[in-house]
Amino acid sequence: MSTPHPDLAELEVIADLVAGGRVAILTGAGMSTESGIPDYRGPDGQRRVEPMTYQQFTSGPESRRRYWSRAHVGWARFAASRPNAGHRVVAALQREGFVRGLVTQNVDGLHQEAGATDVLELHGTLSQVRCLTCEERIPREVMEAELARLNPGFADRVRTGEIRPDGDVSLDEADVSAFVLATCRRCGADTLKPHVVYFGENVPRDRVAAAYEIVDDSRLLLVLGSSLKVMSGYRFVRHSHKAGRPIAVITRGRTRGDTEATHRIDAGLGESLVTLAGMLGIDDDFGQVVDGEYATGLPLGLT
């Protein structure tokens, strides 16, 4: 299915709003699909994969073994993804002074890699690992090195499916059962968890409060690449709507916030945001056009 092109008249209206500055940007998984990281839902809004919940992860070592075996295999591909044109436009909007604050529901760090600063990561980051028993924190690279030591050659010999939204892949149960879990270097527990908010877990209150502060100090809420199906992002749309603040949504397919949005574009983010940047007089080289679509930013060999 081809990606629809943006409605240029509606995009002009949004560009005029952005030109006034103090824009709060909220991004979701659709922001990173052009970097090769799939989202949980397609344009039809239906969930395509079932993520592991917090309750499942904490239920016992077998659940954690299932998560970490799949995540270890998928990490190299996930970590090799690169910012796409949309990420680079968002960073440019911030650099040019249009943006009051940037809140993302994504955990991939691609906004920062594209040059954005002071990114509020609502759901945390996959780049850090936390021990649920003693609160020790370690970089993900350290965790991956330990998993590789405990499971030599594991990532190279197992058969895998496509990469999933959280960076893991599907594996055969026989491969999962043979995987050795890493333990915390401080307390020895096997309760190491990516420092992200799982389904069934609450976003920390201070993070939510900081996001509300950004939204309340803005003139426009610009939602990019989110279906707004979960309340953690949708709450800011409801809040802005009640305040009478304009809300612009650019993403593929329907969203939960369509009735609250004052401006709505159903189109690919790369093309939409590069066109928006041009309307604002930002003429940076955000990416090459390939067959009518902006290049994903993926390194060669990553599919």
VEXDREN-2710 file (C-alpha; in Angstrom, 1 decimal):
% VEXDREN-2710
k/r/px/py/pz
1/MET/0.0/0.0/0.0
2/SER/1.4/3.4/-1.0
3/THR/1.9/6.1/1.6
4/PRO/-0.5/9.0/1.0
5/HIS/1.0/12.5/0.3
6/PRO/0.2/15.3/2.8
7/ASP/-2.6/17.7/2.2
8/LEU/-0.6/20.8/1.3
9/ALA/-3.3/23.3/2.2
10/GLU/-3.7/21.8/5.7
11/LEU/0.1/21.6/6.0
12/GLU/0.3/25.3/5.3
13/VAL/-2.1/26.1/8.1
14/ILE/0.0/24.0/10.5
15/ALA/3.1/25.7/9.3
16/ASP/1.6/29.1/10.1
17/LEU/0.8/27.8/13.6
18/VAL/4.4/26.4/14.1
19/ALA/5.8/29.7/12.8
20/GLY/4.4/31.4/15.9
21/GLY/6.7/29.3/18.1
22/ARG/6.2/27.7/21.5
23/VAL/5.2/24.4/20.0
24/ALA/4.9/21.3/22.2
25/ILE/5.8/18.2/20.2
26/LEU/4.6/14.7/21.2
27/THR/6.0/11.9/19.1
28/GLY/5.0/8.2/19.0
29/ALA/6.2/5.0/17.4
30/GLY/5.2/6.1/13.9
31/MET/8.1/8.6/14.2
32/SER/10.6/5.7/13.9
33/THR/8.9/3.4/11.4
34/GLU/10.9/5.0/8.5
35/SER/14.0/4.1/10.5
36/GLY/13.0/0.4/10.3
37/ILE/11.5/0.1/13.8
38/PRO/7.9/-1.1/13.4
39/ASP/5.1/0.3/15.5
40/TYR/2.7/-1.6/17.6
41/ARG/-0.3/-0.7/15.4
42/GLY/-0.7/-0.3/11.7
43/PRO/-2.6/2.5/10.0
44/ASP/-5.8/0.7/10.9
45/GLY/-5.1/1.2/14.6
46/GLN/-5.1/-2.5/15.4
47/ARG/-2.3/-3.9/17.5
48/ARG/0.0/-6.1/15.5
49/VAL/2.0/-7.6/18.3
50/GLU/1.4/-8.2/22.0
51/PRO/4.2/-6.7/24.1
52/MET/5.2/-8.3/27.4
53/THR/3.5/-6.7/30.3
54/TYR/5.1/-5.6/33.6
55/GLN/3.1/-8.3/35.4
56/GLN/4.4/-11.0/33.0
57/PHE/8.0/-9.8/33.3
58/THR/8.0/-9.8/37.1
59/SER/6.1/-13.2/37.4
60/GLY/9.3/-15.2/37.3
61/PRO/12.6/-16.0/35.7
62/GLU/11.0/-17.9/32.8
63/SER/9.3/-14.7/31.6
64/ARG/12.5/-12.7/32.0
65/ARG/14.4/-15.4/30.1
66/ARG/11.9/-15.1/27.2
67/TYR/12.3/-11.3/27.1
68/TRP/16.1/-11.2/27.3
69/SER/16.8/-14.0/24.9
70/ARG/14.7/-12.2/22.2
71/ALA/15.9/-8.8/23.1
72/HIS/19.6/-9.9/23.0
73/VAL/19.2/-11.3/19.5
74/GLY/17.3/-8.2/18.3
75/TRP/19.5/-5.6/19.9
76/ALA/22.2/-5.4/17.2
77/ARG/19.6/-4.7/14.5
78/PHE/17.7/-2.3/16.8
79/ALA/20.8/-0.4/17.8
80/ALA/21.9/-0.1/14.2
81/SER/18.8/2.0/13.2
82/ARG/19.4/5.6/12.4
83/PRO/17.4/8.8/12.5
84/ASN/15.2/9.4/9.5
85/ALA/14.2/12.7/7.8
86/GLY/11.4/13.2/10.3
87/HIS/13.7/13.1/13.3
88/ARG/16.1/15.5/11.6
89/VAL/13.2/18.0/10.9
90/VAL/12.1/17.9/14.6
91/ALA/15.7/18.6/15.7
92/ALA/15.8/21.5/13.2
93/LEU/12.5/22.9/14.4
94/GLN/14.0/22.9/17.9
95/ARG/17.3/24.4/16.8
96/GLU/15.4/27.2/15.0
97/GLY/13.5/28.1/18.2
98/PHE/10.0/27.0/17.2
99/VAL/9.8/24.3/19.9
100/ARG/8.9/24.8/23.6
101/GLY/9.6/21.2/24.4
102/LEU/9.8/17.7/23.0
103/VAL/8.0/14.7/24.6
104/THR/8.4/11.3/23.1
105/GLN/6.7/8.0/23.8
106/ASN/9.6/6.2/22.0
107/VAL/12.5/4.5/23.7
108/ASP/14.9/4.3/20.8
109/GLY/16.9/7.5/21.4
110/LEU/16.7/8.5/17.7
111/HIS/15.6/12.1/18.5
112/GLN/18.8/12.7/20.4
113/GLU/20.9/11.0/17.7
114/ALA/19.3/13.4/15.2
115/GLY/20.5/16.4/17.3
116/ALA/17.4/17.1/19.5
117/THR/18.2/18.2/23.1
118/ASP/16.3/18.1/26.4
119/VAL/14.1/15.2/25.1
120/LEU/11.5/14.1/27.7
121/GLU/11.4/10.3/27.3
122/LEU/8.0/9.6/28.7
123/HIS/8.4/5.8/28.6
124/GLY/12.1/5.7/29.4
125/THR/14.9/4.4/27.3
126/LEU/16.3/1.0/26.1
127/SER/19.8/2.3/26.5
128/GLN/19.7/1.7/30.3
129/VAL/19.0/-1.3/32.4
130/ARG/17.6/-1.2/36.0
131/CYS/17.6/-3.9/38.7
132/LEU/14.2/-4.1/40.2
133/THR/15.6/-5.5/43.5
134/CYS/18.4/-3.0/44.4
135/GLU/17.9/-0.2/41.8
136/GLU/21.4/-0.6/40.3
137/ARG/21.6/1.0/36.8
138/ILE/23.9/-0.2/34.0
139/PRO/24.3/0.8/30.4
140/ARG/22.6/-1.5/27.9
141/GLU/26.0/-2.1/26.2
142/VAL/27.3/-3.6/29.5
143/MET/24.2/-5.8/29.7
144/GLU/24.6/-7.0/26.2
145/ALA/28.3/-7.8/26.7
146/GLU/27.4/-9.9/29.8
147/LEU/24.6/-11.7/27.9
148/ALA/27.0/-12.5/25.1
149/ARG/29.6/-13.8/27.6
150/LEU/27.0/-16.1/29.2
151/ASN/25.5/-17.2/25.8
152/PRO/28.4/-17.4/23.4
153/GLY/27.3/-17.4/19.7
154/PHE/23.6/-17.4/20.7
155/ALA/22.6/-14.4/18.5
156/ASP/24.4/-15.9/15.5
157/ARG/23.0/-19.4/15.6
158/VAL/19.3/-19.0/16.4
159/ARG/16.6/-18.5/13.7
160/THR/14.7/-15.2/14.2
161/GLY/11.7/-13.4/12.9
162/GLU/11.4/-9.7/12.1
163/ILE/12.4/-7.1/14.7
164/ARG/9.6/-5.9/16.9
165/PRO/8.7/-2.4/18.3
166/ASP/10.7/-2.9/21.5
167/GLY/13.8/-4.2/19.7
168/ASP/13.2/-7.9/20.3
169/VAL/12.5/-10.7/17.9
170/SER/10.5/-13.9/17.9
171/LEU/12.4/-17.1/18.8
172/ASP/11.7/-20.8/19.0
173/GLU/10.9/-22.0/22.5
174/ALA/13.8/-24.4/22.5
175/ASP/16.2/-21.5/21.9
176/VAL/14.6/-19.5/24.7
177/SER/14.8/-22.3/27.2
178/ALA/18.6/-22.6/26.6
179/PHE/19.3/-19.0/27.3
180/VAL/21.2/-18.0/30.4
181/LEU/20.0/-14.9/32.3
182/ALA/22.4/-12.3/33.6
183/THR/22.3/-11.3/37.2
184/CYS/22.8/-7.9/38.9
185/ARG/26.4/-7.2/39.6
186/ARG/25.5/-5.5/42.9
187/CYS/22.8/-7.8/44.5
188/GLY/23.0/-11.0/42.4
189/ALA/19.2/-10.9/41.5
190/ASP/18.0/-11.9/38.1
191/THR/15.5/-9.0/38.0
192/LEU/17.3/-6.8/35.5
193/LYS/14.8/-4.9/33.3
194/PRO/15.2/-2.4/30.5
195/HIS/14.6/1.1/32.0
196/VAL/11.4/1.6/30.1
197/VAL/7.7/1.7/31.2
198/TYR/6.0/-1.6/30.3
199/PHE/2.4/-2.0/29.5
200/GLY/0.7/-2.4/32.9
201/GLU/3.2/-0.1/34.6
202/ASN/2.7/3.6/35.4
203/VAL/4.7/6.5/34.0
204/PRO/6.5/8.2/36.9
205/ARG/4.6/11.1/38.2
206/ASP/7.5/13.6/37.9
207/ARG/7.8/12.8/34.2
208/VAL/4.0/13.3/33.6
209/ALA/4.2/16.6/35.5
210/ALA/7.1/17.8/33.4
211/ALA/5.2/16.9/30.2
212/TYR/2.2/18.8/31.4
213/GLU/4.4/21.8/32.1
214/ILE/5.7/21.7/28.5
215/VAL/2.2/21.4/27.1
216/ASP/0.8/24.2/29.3
217/ASP/3.5/26.6/28.2
218/SER/2.8/26.0/24.6
219/ARG/0.7/27.7/21.9
220/LEU/0.3/24.5/19.8
221/LEU/0.4/20.8/20.5
222/LEU/1.9/19.0/17.5
223/VAL/1.4/15.2/17.6
224/LEU/3.7/13.2/15.3
225/GLY/3.4/9.5/14.6
226/SER/1.1/8.4/17.4
227/SER/-2.3/6.7/17.3
228/LEU/-2.9/8.0/20.8
229/LYS/-4.4/4.7/21.8
230/VAL/-2.8/4.7/25.2
231/MET/-3.7/7.3/27.8
232/SER/0.0/8.2/28.5
233/GLY/0.0/10.3/25.3
234/TYR/-3.7/10.9/24.8
235/ARG/-4.0/12.7/28.1
236/PHE/-2.0/15.6/26.7
237/VAL/-4.4/15.9/23.7
238/ARG/-7.4/15.9/26.0
239/HIS/-5.7/18.5/28.3
240/SER/-4.9/20.8/25.4
241/HIS/-8.4/20.4/24.0
242/LYS/-10.0/21.5/27.3
243/ALA/-7.7/24.5/27.4
244/GLY/-8.8/25.5/23.9
245/ARG/-5.3/25.1/22.5
246/PRO/-4.9/24.1/18.8
247/ILE/-3.8/20.5/18.2
248/ALA/-2.3/19.3/15.0
249/VAL/-1.8/15.6/14.3
250/ILE/0.3/14.1/11.5
251/THR/0.4/10.4/11.3
252/ARG/-0.8/7.4/9.3
253/GLY/-4.3/6.2/9.9
254/ARG/-7.0/7.1/12.5
255/THR/-6.1/8.2/16.0
256/ARG/-8.0/8.3/19.3
257/GLY/-7.6/12.1/19.3
258/ASP/-9.2/12.8/15.9
259/THR/-12.2/14.5/17.4
260/GLU/-10.1/16.8/19.6
261/ALA/-7.6/17.6/16.8
262/THR/-8.1/21.0/15.1
263/HIS/-5.8/20.0/12.2
264/ARG/-5.3/16.5/10.9
265/ILE/-3.0/15.0/8.2
266/ASP/-3.0/11.3/7.3
267/ALA/0.3/10.9/5.5
268/GLY/3.9/9.7/5.9
269/LEU/5.9/11.7/8.4
270/GLY/9.1/12.0/6.4
271/GLU/7.5/13.8/3.4
272/SER/5.1/15.8/5.6
273/LEU/7.8/17.1/7.9
274/VAL/10.4/17.9/5.2
275/THR/7.6/19.8/3.3
276/LEU/6.7/21.6/6.6
277/ALA/10.3/22.6/7.1
278/GLY/10.4/24.1/3.6
279/MET/7.3/26.1/4.3
280/LEU/9.1/27.5/7.3
281/GLY/12.2/28.5/5.3
282/ILE/14.4/25.7/6.7
283/ASP/16.3/24.4/3.8
284/ASP/18.6/21.8/5.5
285/ASP/19.3/18.5/3.7
286/PHE/17.1/16.2/5.7
287/GLY/17.4/13.1/3.5
288/GLN/17.3/11.9/-0.1
289/VAL/14.1/11.2/-1.9
290/VAL/13.9/7.6/-3.2
291/ASP/11.0/6.6/-5.4
292/GLY/8.9/9.5/-4.1
293/GLU/9.6/8.7/-0.4
294/TYR/12.3/10.0/1.9
295/ALA/15.1/7.6/2.7
296/THR/14.8/5.9/6.1
297/GLY/18.2/6.5/7.4
298/LEU/18.8/2.7/7.8
299/PRO/22.4/1.5/7.3
300/LEU/23.0/-0.9/4.4
301/GLY/21.9/-4.4/5.1
302/LEU/19.3/-3.6/7.8
303/THR/15.8/-4.5/6.7
END
